[in-house]
Amino acid sequence: MKAPSQDGVVIAAGTVRGTQSFVHVLSQCWKRPSWTALEVLWRWVYGIPALLVLWYEGTKILQTAPLDLPALKSMSILDAMGSAKTLAEAMAVVLPPVAHVLAWLGPLLVLVWVVVSSIGRTVVLRRVDSSLHARVGTLIVLQSVRVVALLGSFAIWFVCMQWAARVNIVGPIAAGGEPNLVGYCAMVIVGTLGLFSLWAIASWGLSVAPLLAMLRDIGVGKSFAAAFRLGPLKSKLMEINLVMGIVKIALIVLAMVLSATPLPFEAVATPQFLTWWWAGVTVIYFVASDFFHVARLVAYLELWRAYEGSSLG
């Protein structure tokens, strides 16, 4: 028997169904493209200037760094060790100027992202529900905490990748043996997917805290406290966050497949066509990703309304 739906939330046997509700929310967001359009707008307002700055600084570095471009172009997966050596030499040349630029550009980009994303998220959520309170200052602080946590997860990932390299490549070479490239790739894939899934499961509180700040018109401390004291609603939010993690992985895989689609026709496809094809795939990926970001926020909001307006759980 089909479960009844109320305002995009599926309820059956007195229980709110998180995943089924998310499917209804996807349909709701699809019928209101202005929500996704606003999300795309504020992200690209930040992203396009940021990419231009990175392009400018990257071009300056490449013009001054003595890179061996012919060696880089001649790399082959059939000569893994030779390619690794070429990459190591290139990194040794490029990393010092890159680190110098990132020392000032990295914090600046992060700071601008925190401010722009807080304003953009406020605009999108108030478009979804005009009764929400505008708490831009609170969202800036909450977003800063989330960014720090995200950067911390990247640091953990990098440490894990270094450990995998020591175990499978550096260690065997130092002992006079052959590097275990298959083992290294396997550990990289499993470790990356594992950390990605762990972040998807554990970061729900950081995602819902800004929404609670706007719902209840409360500050940073109370938002964090409320985010981790949601009772039975917590499992539903974790469920949706995990689904979103799976969707993100699926989008990445789909984008990779679409990017590789023209390669069998490389002999007849012009470089200009491939460039435009890859640019189109990239744009489609980002728009789809933004759509699901909006859907997650709307799903959080709908679930909160369902629990707030009833005695469920």
HELIX and SHEET records of a PDB file:
HELIX    1   1 GLY A   18  TRP A   30  1                                  13    
HELIX    2   2 PRO A   33  THR A   64  1                                  32    
HELIX    3   3 LEU A   69  LYS A   73  1                                   5    
HELIX    4   4 ALA A   80  VAL A  128  1                                  49    
HELIX    5   5 VAL A  136  ALA A  165  1                                  30    
HELIX    6   6 ARG A  166  VAL A  170  3                                   5    
HELIX    7   7 GLY A  171  ALA A  174  1                                   4    
HELIX    8   8 LEU A  181  ALA A  202  1                                  22    
HELIX    9   9 TRP A  204  ARG A  216  1                                  13    
HELIX   10  10 VAL A  220  ALA A  227  1                                   8    
HELIX   11  11 LEU A  233  ALA A  260  1                                  28    
HELIX   12  12 LEU A  263  PHE A  265  5                                   3    
HELIX   13  13 PRO A  271  GLU A  308  1                                  38    
SHEET    1   A 3 SER A   5  GLN A   6  0                                        
SHEET    2   A 3 VAL A   9  ALA A  12 -1                                        
SHEET    3   A 3 THR A  15  ARG A  17 -1                                        
END                                                                             
